[in-house]
Amino acid sequence: MKISASFLAEKKIEKAIYKLDHTDADYIHVDVVDGKFVDGKKIPLRKLKKIYKLTSKRLDVHLMVKKPKKYIKKFVTMNAERIIIHLELKKDLEKNLELIHKFGIKNGLAINPNTDISYLEPYLDKIDSILVMSVMPGYGGQKFIENTTTRLIEIKKMLLQHPNIEIMVDGGINEDTIEFVKIADIVVSGSYITKSKNYQDQIDKLRQKKKNRDHLDIPKRMES
């Protein structure tokens, strides 16, 4: 399992990124909110544009915006590993996915908790990753939505003919909820890491939880 660390909940962004850069997190997760597609914490683009200069890690860019095209063109120069747009946008979805690939960057589709996963099917030949939201997008620190596990397993089955598509999950991930997303390839974790004194300790706990889980049973309940 790979770890993508989010700083969305942090006020001192540069300090958080500096500390994340000194961990073994695989990626820095960049949440971009325009206040139109979703409400939530909006970090000015002028600040986000500096992020890639503060870390040697590749960026996971999650565009929660109504018009992703202009953002795609800005982030392609910022050491992005992948740029993810939302399935719910519908308009120009294929064009924007192709645009990301045009710049030699991995693309992906994010899917909200209340969106039917069947809507992913027409795009499976066109994407590199699926970001399964386990909270409603836009705000950090939310509680993990329990039926995410079922959705992940259904998506995993959907991808039997597309084994190269990476499954990501984002929202409410901590040392307890990691058990419920164990079939994901990449987990995004924010507050659990950045609200702690020792970022690396928290990342180690996430990785250790994964190492101890090797089956696909759907948990009967969430542990508090």
Accessible surface in RSA format (square Angstrom, percent):
REM  Atomic radii and reference values for relative SASA: ProtOr
REM  Chains: A
REM  Algorithm: Lee & Richards
REM  Probe-radius: 1.40
REM  Slices: 20
REM RES _ NUM      All-atoms   Total-Side   Main-Chain    Non-polar    All polar
REM                ABS   REL    ABS   REL    ABS   REL    ABS   REL    ABS   REL
RES MET A   1    57.30  29.7   1.43   0.9  55.87 133.0   6.13   5.2  51.17  67.8
RES LYS A   2    87.93  42.9  87.93  54.0   0.00   0.0  51.40  46.3  36.53  38.9
RES ILE A   3     0.00   0.0   0.00   0.0   0.00   0.0   0.00   0.0   0.00   0.0
RES SER A   4     0.00   0.0   0.00   0.0   0.00   0.0   0.00   0.0   0.00   0.0
RES ALA A   5     0.00   0.0   0.00   0.0   0.00   0.0   0.00   0.0   0.00   0.0
RES SER A   6     7.56   6.4   7.19   9.6   0.36   0.8   4.19   8.9   3.37   4.7
RES PHE A   7     1.52   0.8   1.45   0.9   0.07   0.2   1.52   0.9   0.00   0.0
RES LEU A   8    13.62   7.6  12.00   8.6   1.61   4.1  13.26   9.3   0.35   1.0
RES ALA A   9    28.48  26.2   9.92  15.3  18.57  42.2  16.52  23.3  11.97  31.7
RES GLU A  10    24.18  13.9  23.94  18.1   0.24   0.6   0.00   0.0  24.18  19.7
RES LYS A  11   189.24  92.3 163.18 100.1  26.06  62.0 110.40  99.4  78.84  84.0
RES LYS A  12   145.76  71.1 136.51  83.8   9.25  22.0  91.44  82.3  54.32  57.9
RES ILE A  13    18.27  10.4  15.04  11.2   3.23   7.8  15.04  10.8   3.23   8.8
RES GLU A  14   104.97  60.3 100.34  75.9   4.63  11.0  36.06  69.7  68.91  56.3
RES LYS A  15   122.94  60.0 114.05  70.0   8.89  21.2  70.16  63.1  52.78  56.2
RES ALA A  16     2.71   2.5   1.59   2.5   1.12   2.5   2.41   3.4   0.30   0.8
RES ILE A  17     0.00   0.0   0.00   0.0   0.00   0.0   0.00   0.0   0.00   0.0
RES TYR A  18   137.26  64.1 137.24  78.1   0.02   0.1  99.05  74.4  38.21  47.1
RES LYS A  19    66.11  32.3  60.06  36.8   6.06  14.4  40.08  36.1  26.03  27.7
RES LEU A  20     0.00   0.0   0.00   0.0   0.00   0.0   0.00   0.0   0.00   0.0
RES ASP A  21    37.37  26.2  23.38  23.3  13.99  33.1   0.32   0.8  37.05  36.9
RES HIS A  22   123.46  67.5  89.50  62.2  33.97  86.9  72.81  75.0  50.66  58.9
RES THR A  23    14.93  10.6   3.31   3.4  11.62  27.7   6.75   9.1   8.18  12.4
RES ASP A  24    75.28  52.7  62.03  61.7  13.25  31.3  41.80  98.4  33.47  33.4
RES ALA A  25     3.11   2.9   0.00   0.0   3.11   7.1   0.00   0.0   3.11   8.2
RES ASP A  26    50.06  35.1  32.36  32.2  17.70  41.9   8.99  21.2  41.07  41.0
RES TYR A  27    14.22   6.6  14.22   8.1   0.00   0.0   8.42   6.3   5.80   7.1
RES ILE A  28     0.00   0.0   0.00   0.0   0.00   0.0   0.00   0.0   0.00   0.0
RES HIS A  29     0.72   0.4   0.02   0.0   0.70   1.8   0.02   0.0   0.70   0.8
RES VAL A  30     0.16   0.1   0.16   0.1   0.00   0.0   0.16   0.1   0.00   0.0
RES ASP A  31    10.64   7.5   7.17   7.1   3.47   8.2   1.00   2.4   9.64   9.6
RES VAL A  32     3.59   2.4   3.47   3.1   0.12   0.3   3.59   3.1   0.00   0.0
RES VAL A  33     5.05   3.3   0.04   0.0   5.01  12.1   0.04   0.0   5.01  13.6
RES ASP A  34    14.74  10.3   9.62   9.6   5.13  12.1   6.31  14.9   8.43   8.4
RES GLY A  35    37.72  46.5   0.00   N/A  37.72  46.5  16.38  44.9  21.34  47.8
RES LYS A  36   162.14  79.1 128.84  79.1  33.31  79.3  77.21  69.5  84.94  90.5
RES PHE A  37    45.11  22.6  21.79  13.5  23.32  60.7  24.87  15.1  20.24  57.9
RES VAL A  38    22.40  14.7  15.42  14.0   6.98  16.8  22.40  19.5   0.00   0.0
RES ASP A  39   102.03  71.5  92.99  92.6   9.04  21.4  21.00  49.4  81.03  80.8
RES GLY A  40    22.42  27.6   0.00   N/A  22.42  27.6   2.06   5.7  20.36  45.6
RES LYS A  41    72.40  35.3  62.05  38.1  10.35  24.6  68.78  61.9   3.62   3.9
RES LYS A  42   126.74  61.8 103.55  63.5  23.18  55.2  56.99  51.3  69.74  74.3
RES ILE A  43    10.46   5.9   3.54   2.6   6.91  16.7   4.68   3.4   5.77  15.7
RES PRO A  44    44.89  32.7  38.69  35.3   6.20  22.5  44.89  37.1   0.00   0.0
RES LEU A  45    46.10  25.7  38.02  27.2   8.08  20.3  38.33  26.9   7.76  20.9
RES ARG A  46   163.77  68.8 156.14  79.6   7.63  18.2  66.59  91.0  97.18  58.9
RES LYS A  47    98.47  48.0  93.67  57.5   4.80  11.4  46.49  41.8  51.98  55.4
RES LEU A  48     1.27   0.7   1.15   0.8   0.12   0.3   1.15   0.8   0.12   0.3
RES LYS A  49    90.44  44.1  86.79  53.2   3.65   8.7  37.95  34.2  52.49  55.9
RES LYS A  50   109.32  53.3 109.13  67.0   0.18   0.4  57.19  51.5  52.13  55.5
RES ILE A  51     1.30   0.7   1.30   1.0   0.00   0.0   1.30   0.9   0.00   0.0
RES TYR A  52    73.10  34.1  64.64  36.8   8.46  22.0  34.01  25.6  39.09  48.2
RES LYS A  53   149.93  73.1 112.54  69.1  37.40  89.0  64.85  58.4  85.08  90.6
RES LEU A  54    63.79  35.5  46.06  33.0  17.73  44.6  52.05  36.6  11.74  31.6
RES THR A  55    11.70   8.3   0.00   0.0  11.70  27.9   4.11   5.5   7.58  11.5
RES SER A  56    98.74  83.4  67.16  89.6  31.58  72.7  54.11 115.2  44.63  62.5
RES LYS A  57    30.07  14.7  24.07  14.8   6.01  14.3  12.45  11.2  17.62  18.8
RES ARG A  58    97.89  41.1  96.66  49.3   1.23   2.9  33.17  45.3  64.72  39.2
RES LEU A  59     0.22   0.1   0.22   0.2   0.00   0.0   0.22   0.2   0.00   0.0
RES ASP A  60     0.00   0.0   0.00   0.0   0.00   0.0   0.00   0.0   0.00   0.0
RES VAL A  61     0.00   0.0   0.00   0.0   0.00   0.0   0.00   0.0   0.00   0.0
RES HIS A  62     0.07   0.0   0.07   0.0   0.00   0.0   0.01   0.0   0.05   0.1
RES LEU A  63     0.33   0.2   0.00   0.0   0.33   0.8   0.00   0.0   0.33   0.9
RES MET A  64     2.49   1.3   2.49   1.7   0.00   0.0   2.21   1.9   0.28   0.4
RES VAL A  65     0.21   0.1   0.04   0.0   0.17   0.4   0.04   0.0   0.17   0.5
RES LYS A  66   124.35  60.7 113.97  69.9  10.38  24.7  56.49  50.8  67.86  72.3
RES LYS A  67   152.71  74.5 148.01  90.8   4.70  11.2  94.07  84.7  58.64  62.5
RES PRO A  68     7.22   5.3   7.22   6.6   0.00   0.0   7.22   6.0   0.00   0.0
RES LYS A  69   113.56  55.4 113.51  69.6   0.05   0.1  57.40  51.7  56.16  59.8
RES LYS A  70   120.07  58.6 113.62  69.7   6.45  15.4  63.15  56.8  56.92  60.6
RES TYR A  71    24.58  11.5  24.58  14.0   0.00   0.0   6.95   5.2  17.62  21.7
RES ILE A  72     0.00   0.0   0.00   0.0   0.00   0.0   0.00   0.0   0.00   0.0
RES LYS A  73   103.03  50.3  90.80  55.7  12.23  29.1  48.23  43.4  54.81  58.4
RES LYS A  74    77.15  37.6  70.08  43.0   7.08  16.8  33.19  29.9  43.97  46.8
RES PHE A  75     0.16   0.1   0.16   0.1   0.00   0.0   0.16   0.1   0.00   0.0
RES VAL A  76    26.62  17.5   7.61   6.9  19.02  45.8   7.61   6.6  19.02  51.6
RES THR A  77   101.06  71.9  77.93  79.0  23.13  55.1  71.75  96.4  29.31  44.3
RES MET A  78     7.51   3.9   7.51   5.0   0.00   0.0   7.51   6.4   0.00   0.0
RES ASN A  79    58.09  40.1  42.84  41.4  15.25  36.7  22.17  53.4  35.92  34.7
RES ALA A  80     2.33   2.1   0.00   0.0   2.33   5.3   0.00   0.0   2.33   6.2
RES GLU A  81    26.71  15.3  23.30  17.6   3.40   8.1   1.33   2.6  25.37  20.7
RES ARG A  82     0.07   0.0   0.07   0.0   0.00   0.0   0.00   0.0   0.07   0.0
RES ILE A  83     0.00   0.0   0.00   0.0   0.00   0.0   0.00   0.0   0.00   0.0
RES ILE A  84     0.08   0.0   0.08   0.1   0.00   0.0   0.08   0.1   0.00   0.0
RES ILE A  85     0.04   0.0   0.04   0.0   0.00   0.0   0.04   0.0   0.00   0.0
RES HIS A  86     0.10   0.1   0.10   0.1   0.00   0.0   0.10   0.1   0.00   0.0
RES LEU A  87     8.14   4.5   6.40   4.6   1.74   4.4   6.40   4.5   1.74   4.7
RES GLU A  88    44.40  25.5  26.77  20.3  17.62  42.0  29.34  56.7  15.06  12.3
RES LEU A  89    27.64  15.4  10.89   7.8  16.75  42.1  13.45   9.4  14.19  38.2
RES LYS A  90   161.93  79.0 146.79  90.1  15.13  36.0  90.71  81.6  71.22  75.9
RES LYS A  91   167.26  81.6 151.51  93.0  15.75  37.5 103.06  92.8  64.19  68.4
RES ASP A  92    67.82  47.5  53.70  53.4  14.12  33.4  14.24  33.5  53.57  53.4
RES LEU A  93     4.19   2.3   2.42   1.7   1.77   4.4   2.42   1.7   1.77   4.8
RES GLU A  94    75.70  43.5  73.68  55.7   2.03   4.8  20.98  40.6  54.73  44.7
RES LYS A  95   144.63  70.6 138.07  84.7   6.55  15.6  87.24  78.5  57.39  61.1
RES ASN A  96     9.94   6.9   9.80   9.5   0.14   0.3   0.14   0.3   9.80   9.5
RES LEU A  97     1.32   0.7   1.20   0.9   0.12   0.3   1.32   0.9   0.00   0.0
RES GLU A  98   103.07  59.2  97.34  73.6   5.74  13.7  41.27  79.8  61.80  50.5
RES LEU A  99    24.69  13.7  21.62  15.5   3.07   7.7  24.34  17.1   0.35   0.9
RES ILE A 100     0.00   0.0   0.00   0.0   0.00   0.0   0.00   0.0   0.00   0.0
RES HIS A 101    81.72  44.7  67.43  46.9  14.30  36.6  45.96  47.4  35.77  41.6
RES LYS A 102   165.94  81.0 128.37  78.8  37.58  89.5  85.49  77.0  80.45  85.7
RES PHE A 103    88.31  44.2  60.48  37.5  27.84  72.4  67.23  40.8  21.08  60.3
RES GLY A 104    71.77  88.5   0.00   N/A  71.77  88.5  37.64 103.3  34.13  76.4
RES ILE A 105    15.96   9.1  11.18   8.3   4.77  11.5  15.22  11.0   0.74   2.0
RES LYS A 106    80.12  39.1  76.61  47.0   3.51   8.4  53.07  47.8  27.05  28.8
RES ASN A 107     0.34   0.2   0.34   0.3   0.00   0.0   0.00   0.0   0.34   0.3
RES GLY A 108     0.06   0.1   0.00   N/A   0.06   0.1   0.06   0.2   0.00   0.0
RES LEU A 109     0.00   0.0   0.00   0.0   0.00   0.0   0.00   0.0   0.00   0.0
RES ALA A 110     0.00   0.0   0.00   0.0   0.00   0.0   0.00   0.0   0.00   0.0
RES ILE A 111     0.00   0.0   0.00   0.0   0.00   0.0   0.00   0.0   0.00   0.0
RES ASN A 112    13.23   9.1  13.23  12.8   0.00   0.0   0.00   0.0  13.23  12.8
RES PRO A 113    18.59  13.5   8.32   7.6  10.27  37.3   8.55   7.1  10.04  62.4
RES ASN A 114   119.08  82.1  80.74  78.0  38.35  92.3  42.89 103.2  76.19  73.6
RES THR A 115    18.50  13.2  13.89  14.1   4.61  11.0  13.06  17.5   5.44   8.2
RES ASP A 116    80.72  56.5  67.91  67.6  12.81  30.3  23.45  55.2  57.26  57.1
RES ILE A 117    20.60  11.7  19.46  14.5   1.13   2.7  19.46  14.0   1.13   3.1
RES SER A 118    51.84  43.8  46.10  61.5   5.74  13.2  32.99  70.2  18.85  26.4
RES TYR A 119   132.55  61.9 129.71  73.8   2.84   7.4  83.16  62.5  49.39  60.9
RES LEU A 120     0.00   0.0   0.00   0.0   0.00   0.0   0.00   0.0   0.00   0.0
RES GLU A 121    97.51  56.0  84.12  63.6  13.39  31.9  19.87  38.4  77.64  63.4
RES PRO A 122    85.87  62.6  63.22  57.6  22.65  82.3  76.34  63.0   9.53  59.2
RES TYR A 123    35.31  16.5  35.31  20.1   0.00   0.0   4.54   3.4  30.77  37.9
RES LEU A 124    14.24   7.9  10.61   7.6   3.63   9.1  10.61   7.5   3.63   9.8
RES ASP A 125   123.36  86.4  86.41  86.0  36.95  87.4  28.58  67.3  94.77  94.5
RES LYS A 126    69.19  33.8  61.88  38.0   7.31  17.4  40.93  36.8  28.26  30.1
RES ILE A 127    11.79   6.7   0.00   0.0  11.79  28.4   0.14   0.1  11.65  31.6
RES ASP A 128    40.91  28.7  37.70  37.5   3.21   7.6   7.82  18.4  33.09  33.0
RES SER A 129     0.21   0.2   0.21   0.3   0.00   0.0   0.15   0.3   0.06   0.1
RES ILE A 130     0.00   0.0   0.00   0.0   0.00   0.0   0.00   0.0   0.00   0.0
RES LEU A 131     0.03   0.0   0.00   0.0   0.03   0.1   0.00   0.0   0.03   0.1
RES VAL A 132     0.15   0.1   0.15   0.1   0.00   0.0   0.15   0.1   0.00   0.0
RES MET A 133     6.29   3.3   5.11   3.4   1.18   2.8   5.11   4.3   1.18   1.6
RES SER A 134     0.00   0.0   0.00   0.0   0.00   0.0   0.00   0.0   0.00   0.0
RES VAL A 135     8.02   5.3   7.47   6.8   0.54   1.3   8.02   7.0   0.00   0.0
RES MET A 136    83.79  43.4  83.19  55.1   0.60   1.4  76.44  65.0   7.35   9.7
RES PRO A 137     9.20   6.7   1.23   1.1   7.96  28.9   2.02   1.7   7.18  44.6
RES GLY A 138     3.39   4.2   0.00   N/A   3.39   4.2   0.00   0.0   3.39   7.6
RES TYR A 139   121.78  56.9 115.18  65.5   6.60  17.2  88.72  66.7  33.06  40.8
RES GLY A 140    39.47  48.7   0.00   N/A  39.47  48.7  13.00  35.7  26.47  59.3
RES GLY A 141    64.46  79.5   0.00   N/A  64.46  79.5  23.76  65.2  40.70  91.1
RES GLN A 142    56.65  31.7  42.66  31.2  13.99  33.3  27.18  57.9  29.47  22.4
RES LYS A 143   171.55  83.7 150.16  92.1  21.39  50.9 103.38  93.1  68.17  72.6
RES PHE A 144     6.76   3.4   0.90   0.6   5.85  15.2   0.90   0.5   5.85  16.8
RES ILE A 145    57.85  32.9  53.69  40.0   4.16  10.0  57.85  41.7   0.00   0.0
RES GLU A 146    98.17  56.4  85.54  64.7  12.62  30.1  27.96  54.1  70.20  57.3
RES ASN A 147    80.34  55.4  72.87  70.4   7.47  18.0  35.88  86.3  44.47  43.0
RES THR A 148     1.92   1.4   1.92   1.9   0.00   0.0   0.11   0.2   1.81   2.7
RES THR A 149     8.42   6.0   8.42   8.5   0.00   0.0   7.98  10.7   0.44   0.7
RES THR A 150    49.75  35.4  49.71  50.4   0.04   0.1  34.93  46.9  14.82  22.4
RES ARG A 151    25.86  10.9  25.86  13.2   0.00   0.0   9.73  13.3  16.14   9.8
RES LEU A 152     0.33   0.2   0.33   0.2   0.00   0.0   0.33   0.2   0.00   0.0
RES ILE A 153    20.01  11.4  20.01  14.9   0.00   0.0  20.01  14.4   0.00   0.0
RES GLU A 154    78.25  44.9  72.94  55.2   5.31  12.7  27.69  53.5  50.57  41.3
RES ILE A 155     0.00   0.0   0.00   0.0   0.00   0.0   0.00   0.0   0.00   0.0
RES LYS A 156    81.66  39.8  80.06  49.1   1.60   3.8  46.36  41.7  35.30  37.6
RES LYS A 157   135.15  65.9 126.18  77.4   8.97  21.4  75.13  67.6  60.02  63.9
RES MET A 158    38.98  20.2  16.41  10.9  22.57  53.7  28.20  24.0  10.78  14.3
RES LEU A 159     8.87   4.9   6.51   4.7   2.37   6.0   6.61   4.6   2.26   6.1
RES LEU A 160   130.56  72.7 108.41  77.6  22.15  55.7 112.02  78.7  18.54  49.9
RES GLN A 161   151.54  84.7 128.98  94.3  22.56  53.7  50.05 106.5 101.49  77.0
RES HIS A 162    44.61  24.4  39.24  27.3   5.37  13.7  18.74  19.3  25.87  30.1
RES PRO A 163   110.01  80.2  77.21  70.4  32.80 119.2  84.92  70.1  25.09 155.9
RES ASN A 164   137.90  95.1 116.73 112.8  21.17  51.0  37.44  90.1 100.46  97.1
RES ILE A 165    13.62   7.8   6.74   5.0   6.88  16.6   6.91   5.0   6.72  18.2
RES GLU A 166    35.38  20.3  34.83  26.3   0.56   1.3  18.89  36.5  16.49  13.5
RES ILE A 167     1.59   0.9   1.59   1.2   0.00   0.0   1.59   1.1   0.00   0.0
RES MET A 168     0.00   0.0   0.00   0.0   0.00   0.0   0.00   0.0   0.00   0.0
RES VAL A 169     0.00   0.0   0.00   0.0   0.00   0.0   0.00   0.0   0.00   0.0
RES ASP A 170    16.73  11.7  16.73  16.6   0.00   0.0   0.02   0.0  16.71  16.7
RES GLY A 171     7.40   9.1   0.00   N/A   7.40   9.1   7.18  19.7   0.22   0.5
RES GLY A 172    23.58  29.1   0.00   N/A  23.58  29.1  13.10  36.0  10.48  23.5
RES ILE A 173     5.95   3.4   0.00   0.0   5.95  14.3   0.01   0.0   5.94  16.1
RES ASN A 174    45.79  31.6  45.79  44.3   0.00   0.0   5.90  14.2  39.89  38.6
RES GLU A 175    56.70  32.6  56.44  42.7   0.26   0.6   9.72  18.8  46.98  38.4
RES ASP A 176    59.52  41.7  54.28  54.0   5.23  12.4   7.99  18.8  51.52  51.4
RES THR A 177     8.62   6.1   8.62   8.7   0.00   0.0   8.62  11.6   0.00   0.0
RES ILE A 178     1.43   0.8   0.54   0.4   0.89   2.1   0.54   0.4   0.89   2.4
RES GLU A 179    48.34  27.8  47.76  36.1   0.58   1.4   1.57   3.0  46.76  38.2
RES PHE A 180     9.62   4.8   8.33   5.2   1.29   3.4   8.38   5.1   1.24   3.6
RES VAL A 181     0.31   0.2   0.00   0.0   0.31   0.7   0.31   0.3   0.00   0.0
RES LYS A 182    11.56   5.6  10.68   6.6   0.88   2.1   5.00   4.5   6.55   7.0
RES ILE A 183    21.38  12.2  11.96   8.9   9.42  22.7  17.84  12.8   3.54   9.6
RES ALA A 184     4.57   4.2   0.00   0.0   4.57  10.4   0.00   0.0   4.57  12.1
RES ASP A 185    52.68  36.9  45.77  45.6   6.91  16.3  13.87  32.6  38.81  38.7
RES ILE A 186     0.18   0.1   0.18   0.1   0.00   0.0   0.18   0.1   0.00   0.0
RES VAL A 187     0.00   0.0   0.00   0.0   0.00   0.0   0.00   0.0   0.00   0.0
RES VAL A 188     2.23   1.5   1.14   1.0   1.08   2.6   1.14   1.0   1.08   2.9
RES SER A 189     1.43   1.2   0.00   0.0   1.43   3.3   1.43   3.1   0.00   0.0
RES GLY A 190    17.94  22.1   0.00   N/A  17.94  22.1   8.21  22.5   9.73  21.8
RES SER A 191    29.00  24.5  22.68  30.3   6.32  14.6  21.28  45.3   7.72  10.8
RES TYR A 192    37.41  17.5  22.75  12.9  14.66  38.1  32.23  24.2   5.18   6.4
RES ILE A 193     0.00   0.0   0.00   0.0   0.00   0.0   0.00   0.0   0.00   0.0
RES THR A 194     8.02   5.7   0.25   0.2   7.77  18.5   0.00   0.0   8.02  12.1
RES LYS A 195   134.54  65.6  98.47  60.4  36.07  85.9  69.12  62.2  65.43  69.7
RES SER A 196    28.26  23.9  12.83  17.1  15.43  35.5  21.88  46.6   6.38   8.9
RES LYS A 197   203.46  99.3 176.00 108.0  27.46  65.4 123.68 111.3  79.78  85.0
RES ASN A 198    73.60  50.8  67.84  65.6   5.77  13.9  19.42  46.7  54.18  52.4
RES TYR A 199    12.54   5.9   9.11   5.2   3.43   8.9   3.39   2.5   9.15  11.3
RES GLN A 200    49.66  27.8  48.58  35.5   1.08   2.6  42.31  90.1   7.35   5.6
RES ASP A 201    70.01  49.0  68.19  67.9   1.82   4.3  12.27  28.9  57.74  57.6
RES GLN A 202    21.56  12.1  21.56  15.8   0.00   0.0   0.13   0.3  21.43  16.3
RES ILE A 203     0.00   0.0   0.00   0.0   0.00   0.0   0.00   0.0   0.00   0.0
RES ASP A 204    65.70  46.0  61.48  61.2   4.22  10.0  26.24  61.7  39.46  39.4
RES LYS A 205    88.05  43.0  84.08  51.6   3.97   9.5  51.79  46.6  36.26  38.6
RES LEU A 206     0.00   0.0   0.00   0.0   0.00   0.0   0.00   0.0   0.00   0.0
RES ARG A 207    46.71  19.6  44.66  22.8   2.04   4.9  30.73  42.0  15.98   9.7
RES GLN A 208    88.44  49.5  87.93  64.3   0.51   1.2  40.06  85.3  48.38  36.7
RES LYS A 209    59.84  29.2  59.66  36.6   0.19   0.4  19.95  18.0  39.89  42.5
RES LYS A 210    52.12  25.4  48.70  29.9   3.42   8.1  26.60  23.9  25.52  27.2
RES LYS A 211   153.04  74.7 117.29  72.0  35.75  85.1  75.62  68.1  77.42  82.5
RES ASN A 212    90.54  62.4  61.02  59.0  29.51  71.1  17.35  41.8  73.18  70.7
RES ARG A 213    58.29  24.5  52.40  26.7   5.89  14.0   8.81  12.0  49.48  30.0
RES ASP A 214   139.51  97.7 101.05 100.6  38.46  90.9  46.22 108.8  93.29  93.0
RES HIS A 215    88.92  48.6  82.61  57.4   6.31  16.2  61.98  63.9  26.94  31.3
RES LEU A 216    99.54  55.4  87.62  62.7  11.92  30.0  89.36  62.8  10.18  27.4
RES ASP A 217    95.86  67.1  88.37  88.0   7.49  17.7  27.71  65.2  68.15  68.0
RES ILE A 218    92.00  52.4  73.84  55.0  18.16  43.8  73.84  53.2  18.16  49.3
RES PRO A 219    36.42  26.5  11.58  10.6  24.84  90.3  22.91  18.9  13.51  84.0
RES LYS A 220   209.57 102.2 167.38 102.7  42.19 100.5 117.50 105.8  92.07  98.1
RES ARG A 221   161.85  68.0 151.47  77.2  10.38  24.7  69.69  95.2  92.16  55.9
RES MET A 222    37.77  19.6  19.33  12.8  18.44  43.9  18.82  16.0  18.95  25.1
RES GLU A 223    89.56  51.4  81.77  61.9   7.79  18.5  16.13  31.2  73.43  60.0
RES SER A 224   149.19 126.1  86.18 115.0  63.01 145.1  82.77 176.3  66.41  93.0
END  Absolute sums over single chains surface
CHAIN  1 A    11119.8       9134.1       1985.7       5621.8       5498.0
END  Absolute sums over all chains
TOTAL         11119.8       9134.1       1985.7       5621.8       5498.0
